[in-house]
Amino acid sequence: MVTFEVNDMTCRHCIDTITKVVWSVDRGAKVEVDLATHRVHIEPTEAEAQELSDAITEAGYTPIPVQAAAVSLVAAAPRGGCCCGS
């Protein structure tokens, strides 16, 4: 399973576009989209994660692998023991 956070995905049209470009790279891929969390979950049958990311990028979106998104959030958290800095 490959998961991307796509924060510039905002509507049903975005979901349809991303789904179509994923299928253009991997016809048999299962695509699940959660618009509320901006997550795109893909179960590829033949494409690699980079190919999927490139296709989404070429469609005008900014896919971030979930692992990279989690790391960037941790790095951005204020110091002091908890997320609010206290």
Secondary structure, DSSP 8 states (H G I E B T S, - for coil): -EEEE-TT--SHHHHHHHHHHHHHH-TT-EEEEETTTTEEEEE-SS--HHHHHHHHHHTT---EEHHHHHHHHHHHS-SSSSTT--
